Amino acid sequence: MLPVMKGKDLIAFLETIGFTVIRQRGSHVRMKSDDGRYTTVPVHHGEDVPKGLLRKIIREDLEMTLEDFAEAYEKYQGH
């Protein structure tokens, strides 16, 4: 099951798994990992990241399975 999350929460989580913010343009934050993966996270005040977009970010940008992402996010929440 995918978590419901705000853009800022997703950014904070991605930073814990090796992504850094490289730029922000309006409400979109561009991030890059040490191994060359990129993603763009929308940060719209008070809105959750849409499920379909979150799924696309996980599969295509992070190159993770939904299960691996959910597991890593649960561990992140636990600290």
Contacts in CASP RR format, 6 or more apart in sequence:
PFRMAT RR
TARGET T0000
AUTHOR 0000-0000-0000
METHOD contacts of the structure
MODEL  1
MLPVMKGKDLIAFLETIGFTVIRQRGSHVRMKSDDGRYTTVPVHHGEDVP
KGLLRKIIREDLEMTLEDFAEAYEKYQGH
1 70 0 8 1.000
2 51 0 8 1.000
2 54 0 8 1.000
2 55 0 8 1.000
2 58 0 8 1.000
2 66 0 8 1.000
2 69 0 8 1.000
2 70 0 8 1.000
3 70 0 8 1.000
3 73 0 8 1.000
4 48 0 8 1.000
5 13 0 8 1.000
5 48 0 8 1.000
5 49 0 8 1.000
5 54 0 8 1.000
6 43 0 8 1.000
6 46 0 8 1.000
6 47 0 8 1.000
6 48 0 8 1.000
6 49 0 8 1.000
7 29 0 8 1.000
7 41 0 8 1.000
7 42 0 8 1.000
7 43 0 8 1.000
7 44 0 8 1.000
7 48 0 8 1.000
7 49 0 8 1.000
8 43 0 8 1.000
10 41 0 8 1.000
10 49 0 8 1.000
10 54 0 8 1.000
10 57 0 8 1.000
11 21 0 8 1.000
11 29 0 8 1.000
11 31 0 8 1.000
11 41 0 8 1.000
11 43 0 8 1.000
13 72 0 8 1.000
13 73 0 8 1.000
13 76 0 8 1.000
14 31 0 8 1.000
14 39 0 8 1.000
14 41 0 8 1.000
14 62 0 8 1.000
15 21 0 8 1.000
16 76 0 8 1.000
17 33 0 8 1.000
17 72 0 8 1.000
18 33 0 8 1.000
18 34 0 8 1.000
19 31 0 8 1.000
19 32 0 8 1.000
19 33 0 8 1.000
19 37 0 8 1.000
19 39 0 8 1.000
20 31 0 8 1.000
20 32 0 8 1.000
20 33 0 8 1.000
21 29 0 8 1.000
21 30 0 8 1.000
21 31 0 8 1.000
22 30 0 8 1.000
22 31 0 8 1.000
22 32 0 8 1.000
23 29 0 8 1.000
23 30 0 8 1.000
24 30 0 8 1.000
27 42 0 8 1.000
27 43 0 8 1.000
27 44 0 8 1.000
28 40 0 8 1.000
28 41 0 8 1.000
28 42 0 8 1.000
28 43 0 8 1.000
29 40 0 8 1.000
29 41 0 8 1.000
29 42 0 8 1.000
29 43 0 8 1.000
30 38 0 8 1.000
30 39 0 8 1.000
30 40 0 8 1.000
31 38 0 8 1.000
31 39 0 8 1.000
31 40 0 8 1.000
31 41 0 8 1.000
32 38 0 8 1.000
37 61 0 8 1.000
37 62 0 8 1.000
37 63 0 8 1.000
38 61 0 8 1.000
39 57 0 8 1.000
39 61 0 8 1.000
39 62 0 8 1.000
40 61 0 8 1.000
41 49 0 8 1.000
41 57 0 8 1.000
42 49 0 8 1.000
42 53 0 8 1.000
49 57 0 8 1.000
55 66 0 8 1.000
58 64 0 8 1.000
58 65 0 8 1.000
58 66 0 8 1.000
58 69 0 8 1.000
59 65 0 8 1.000
59 66 0 8 1.000
62 69 0 8 1.000
64 72 0 8 1.000
END
